[in-house]
Amino acid sequence: MKAVVLGGGLTGRCAVRDLIESQKVTEVVVGDIDKQRLENFVTDLKTNKVKAETVDVRNHEATARILKDADVVLNAVQYYFNMDVMKAALLARTQYLDLGGLFHTTMKQLELDTEFRKADITAVVGMGGVPGMSNVMARWAVDHLDSVDTIRVRDGWRDFTPNAPRFVVTWSIQTFADEFTLPAIMFENGEYKEIPPLTLPESLILPSPIGEVEVFTTLHSELATFPSSFKDKGVRNVNWKEGSVKGWQQDYELLVALGLTSQDKIQIDDTKISPRQFLLKLLASKNLLGHPEGIIPDDWECSRVNVLGKKNGKSVELQLDVLYSAKKEWKMSCAQYGVGIPSSIVAQMLGNNHIEKKGVLPPENCVNPTDFFNELAKRNIVVSIRGPSELIS
C-alpha cells in the first residue's frame, strides 16, 4: 500500500511514523509547502520507505500528480485547504481522509458526496481524535440503543511535562484560535443554535492521571454530522465542550482580547500583516509550536462520549472514554498521538479497501467500531465503556 500524507506539521508527523511501522505500507510520500521543514523531518526518520515532495495544495493539478498512483491520501494540512485537497483527490481518483473541518468546512465538504460517489472513491472527513475517535465511539453507543435523545462529547487534558514552557502549542494554533473566537454551535431540541465560545463552563472528572478539568463550549465538527447521521434514532441534542485545569483558557482569552488571533491585516510602517501571522511567526521563533527541543512531553488527554437514550423502553446512558498519553519515544504530545494514530489506522483501512462505502462520509457512517477499537488497543489507546452490563458484555 502506498500512502500520501499532506502536511508535515505536528499531527501529520505522527501519522507518518505509524504508517511506516505497518508491514502493509510499502511507501509513504510526505508533501508540504515548507521544503526545509519537510526535508528535516524525512531525514530524521532514517528510512527508505519515505519520500518528500514539496507541494502547494492550492495547485490541484500538481497535487493530483503526487496522488495519482497512491492508495490513499491523508490530509493533515490546515483545514482551510480541505476543499483543495479533496478536489485534487477527485482528479487523481484517490481515497481521501482528513482530520476535521471545524463544522463549517465540514458542511461544505459533505456537498461533494455525489462527485466522490461518481468517481467511485471514498472521503472520510474528520478522522482524527476529536473529531474521529469521538465519532466512532458515538456510533458504537447509538447502535446499542433503540432510540437516542442526547449525545455529549467532552475532551480534557493535563500537562505534567517537567520544565515545560508556560505556553506551548501542541496542535494547530490556527484551529485553536478559530475555536476560541468563532461562535460555537449546539444542536438543541432538534435545531441548530449559535452560542458564544468559551461559555457554559462545566466541571468534569476524567480518568487518572487527568482528574478534574473545566470544559467550555467551542466550535467543533461532530455537530456537523451527528444530527443527520443519527436522525433515524431520533437524536435531538448534541453538544461539545473542551478544557483542562481550572483557568487554562485565560492565556488564550488574553490573546483574543489583545487581537492577536485576528486575521485582519494592520499597517506596521511599510508592511501589512495580520496579528495572527505575527503570532505564528513569534511562536515559531520561540520554538513553541510543539514542545521545545530537549523537553520530552508528558501530557494526557481523555475524550468522552455520553449517549442518552432508551433500550427496551428503559432510559439508558452509555459512556465511552478513550485515554491517551504522549508518545515519549517519538517526542510527541498526547494531542499529536491522539490525532495522528486514529487517522493512520483509518487511512490504512481505506488504502487496503476495508471501507466499502463510497462518497463523502463522516467516520460514524463508515468505520467499524470493533475493528477500530482493536487497532487503537494495539497502540496502547484503550476505549473503556460504562453502562448496563447486558449492553456492554
N, C-alpha and C positions, 0 to 999 in steps of 0.2 A: 504494500500500500504506500502511495506517495501522498504526503500532506503538504499544503502550503499554509504557513502561519504569517498573516499580515499584521505587523506591529511588533516591534522588538522592545516594547516597554515592560513595565513591571509584571503584568499578568501574562502577557504573551510569552515571556521567557520561561515561566513555569510550565506552560502548556508544551513548549518545545522540549523541555527536559523530560517531561513524562512521555511524550511521543517517541523520543529516541530510545527510551528504555523498553519499548514494546518490540517484540520479535517480529510482529506482523508489519511494522512500519519499516520500510526499506530506505526511504528518503524523506527528508524534511527540508523544504525551501523556506527560508525566513526572509520576508520582504519588509522594507522600512524606507522612509524618506531620508532618514538620518544615516548617511553612509558610514560615518565614523563609529557611531553607537552600534550599528549593525555589525561591522567588521570586528569590533572589540568583543562583542557577545559571542559571535560564532567562533572566533579564535579561542576564547576561554573554554568552550565546550570540549575541545580536543577530540573531535570525532569526524570521520569522513562521511557520516550519514547526513550532515547538514551542509546546505549551500546558502549563500547570501545573494539577494537580489535587491538593488536599490530601485524603489518604485514610488511614484506618486499615485495613490489610488484614485485621484480625481481624473486621471487619464485612463478611461475604461478600456480602451483597446490595448494599451501597454500592460495593464493589469491582467487582462484576459489572456495575453500571450504567456504570462507566467503560470496561469491556472490551467491552461488548455489540456495538459496531459496528467493533471493531478486527480486523485480520487476524491479529495475534499479540500476546501479552504476554510481555515479557522480565522475569522476576522477579529483581531484584537486591537484594531486602531480605535481612536476616539469615536464615540458613537455618532458624531456629526457626519461621518463619512460612511455610515452603514449602507445608505442607498447607493452610493457609488460602487462599493464592493459587490453589492447584490447585482447591479447591472453588469459588472464585469463577469460575475459568476454565470449570469444568463448567457452572455456572449460565448463563454467557454464551455457552457453546459456542465458546470462543476457543482457538486454538492456543497452546501454552504452552512456555516454556523457562526453566530456572534454571541457577544456577552451581554447584550441588552441595549435598549433604545430609550430608556428613561421616559416611558409612557408615550409621548407624542411622536417620537420617531418610530417606535414600535407600531403605532397605529398606521403610519404611512407605509411601513414595510409590509403589513398584512394585506395591503391593497395590491401587492404584486403576486398574490396567490395564483391567479389564473395564468399569469405568464410562466411561473415556475412549473405549474402542472402541465402546461403545453410543452415546455421544454423537457418534461419527464424527469425533473430533479427536485430535490428537497432543500428547503432553507429552514433551519431550526433557529428561531430568534429568541435571544435571552437565555442562553445556556451557560451560565457561569455558576456563581454561588447563590446570590440573591440579586436578580432572578436566576433561576436554573435549578439548583437543588430544591429550593422552596417550591417550585412548580411541580416537580416530580413527587415531592412529599405530599403536596395537596392532592395530586391525582390518586395516590395510594389511599389516603383517607376518604376522599369522596367516593371511591369505588367500593368502600366497605360500608357505606350508609345508603339507606333508601332515599333520603332527601337531605338537603343541606340548606341551612339558613345563613350561617356566618363563617367566613374564613378570615382569621387574623394571622398576619405574618409579622414576626418580630426578629430583630437582629441586634446583638450586643457583643461588645468586645472589650478586652482589657489588656494593657501592655505591661509586661513585667521586665522588659529589656533593661539590663544594667547599663547605667551611663547613657541612656538614650536621650537625644535632644528633647526639649520640651515640646517642640512642634516638628513632626516628621510626617510626610505623606506616604502612605503605603499602597494607595491605588490612585487612579486618575484624579488629580486636583481639579481638572475641568469638570468632570462629572460631579465631584463633591460640591464644587461651587454652585453648580446648577441645582443640586438637591437642596441647597441651603437658601437659594434665592427665588426659585420658581414656585408658584403656588402648588401645594400638594393636592392630590386627587384622592377622594374616597368614593366608594360605592355604598350608598346608604339607602335602605328601603327601596331598592330596585332602581336607584337613579345615581348618576354621577354628580358629585359636587366638589367645588374647589374650596380649600381652606388655606390659611397662611402656613408657610413652612415653619418647622420647629415649634409647633403648638401641641396642645393636648398631651402634656407630659404624663408619663406612666412609669411607676416603679416596677421592676421585674427581677425575679430571682432566677438566674441561669445556672447551669451545672458548674461545679467546681472545675477549674480554679477561678472562674469568672465572678460568680456571686451576684450581688445586687448591682443593677445598672438602671439608668434613667433613659427612657426612649421617647422619641418625639416623631411627629408626622413629617415626612418628606415626600417628594415626588418619586414614584417607582414604577417599574414595568409590569409587575404582577397584576396591577389594577387594569392594565390594557387588555388582558386576555382572560382572567378568571371569570368575569361575569358572563362572557359568551361561551367559554369552554365548559362551564358547569351549569349552564342555563337549564339543561334538562333535569337537573336535580333541584331546581328552584332557588338557587342561591340569591340572597337579597342584600347581603352586607359583605364587603371586602375592605380591609384596611391594612395599612403597613406603617410600622414605626421602627426607628433605629436609634442606637445610642451606646453610651459607655458609662463610666463612673460619673457620679453627680458633678456637674459643672464642666463636663468635657466639651460642650458646644460653645463655651464662651469665647475661646480663641477664634473660632470660625465666625461667630456672630460679630466679633470685633472687625475681622477682615471685611465682612459685608458692610458694617456701619461706616468703615473708612472708605468704602467704594473700591476696594482693591479687587473685588470679584467682577466689577463692571467690564463689559466688552466694548463700551462706547469710548472711542479714542479721544484723547485730550492732547492739546498742544503743549509741548515742552521745548522751548527755544525753537529750533528749526525742524523738530521732529514731532510726528503724531504717533502715539502709541496708546493702546488700551491699558488700563490699570491691571487687567488680568494677564496680559502679555508680560508686563513688568514683573508681576508676582511670580509667574512661571520661570522667568529668567533668573530672578533673585533666588528662588528656592533651588534651582539647578546649580547656581554658582556657589551656594552654601552646602551643596551635596545633601539636600534634604528631600529629594524625590526618591524615597526608599531609605532604609537605614544607612548611615554613612559607612564608608569603608572601615573595617576593623571592628565594627559593632555587630554582634550576632543577634538577630531578633528573637525575642521570647515573648510572643503575644498569642492570645487565644480569642476565638470567635465562636459564637453559637447562633445558629439560625433556627427559629422555632415556628412551627405552623400549628395552629389550633383550628380544628374544624368542628363546628357545632351543627348537629342535625338530628335525624331520627332513624332508628332501626327497629323494625317490627313494632312500630307505634310508640316506642320509648325514646325519650330525649337522650342523646349520647354526645359526649365530647371526646375527640381523639386528639392527642398531642404528639407531634413528632419533633424531635430535637436532633440536630446534627452539630457535633462539636469538633472543631479542628484547630490545629496549632501551627506555629511557624515551622517551616522545614529548615532546620538549623544547618544541615549539611549543604544545602543549596543557598544558604544565607537569604532566605525568602520569608517574608512575613506571613501570618495566617491569612491575610487578605489575598495575597498573591497565590498562596497554595489553594485556598478555598474557592478561587475562581479558575485558576489555571487547570487544576486537576479535573473538575467536572467537565470543562469544555474539551479537554483532551479525550476523556472517556467517550463522550458522545460523538466527537469528531471521528473517533475510530469506529464507532457503531455505524456512522454514515459511510465512511470510506470502505468498510467491509460489507456494506449492503445489509446490515441488520435492521435498518429502519426502512420499511417498505412504502410508507405513505409518501405521496408527492404533494408539492405545493409549499406555501409558507406556513409554518406550524410553530406554535409555542411548545415548549418541552412537555407540558402536561398532556398534549394530544398525540405524542409520537414516541416518547421514551418509556420503555417498560420499567416500572419502578423496581421490581425484584432484581432484574439484571443490573440495573444502575446501582442499587444499594450494594450488591455483591462486589462490583468493581470498586466502589468507594472503600469498602472494608479492606480490600487488598492493599489499599494505600493508607491505612490507619485512619480513615474517616468513617465513623460509625453512626448510623441513624438509629436512634432509640425511639420506641413507641410506647405511649401510655394510653390506656383506655380499658374498656371491658374485656376481660380475659378471653371471652368467646370470639371476639373480633380480632385479637392480635396474636392468638396462639398459632 
